[in-house]
Amino acid sequence: QVQLVESGGDLVQAGGSLRLSCAASGRTFSTYRVAWFRQVPGKEREFVAAITRSGSGTLYTESVKGRFTISRDNAKNTVYLQMNSLKPEDTAVYYCAAQGDYGLESPPLSRAGGYGNWGLGTQVTVSS
């Protein structure tokens, strides 16, 4: 098990940038693949981006391609989500999720049900 704490959410104007961080407890974070999801009230949690345990593979939902970048620093037990050219429709609570990955490295995972560890989320609000 790993504990996840998100940070970096804020109120920003459209066109602005934010960097979210997901800090993990434990010394084996490098064995976890990680993803970011987001949710707005009344809607299902939506996949945003995912990264393999080594950081060599990434996956994005279509609406954020070219604007968001997921990365990780395993030495710091942290995964980042750099968000540029933010739009009002990016407004949501952003959650970090992680799942252990052992043996041969698995590809990035977009399915929420595949993750067993979740943070409490950080609010991102983009004003028009």
Disulfide bonds with the S-S distance in Angstrom:
Cys22-Cys96 2.00
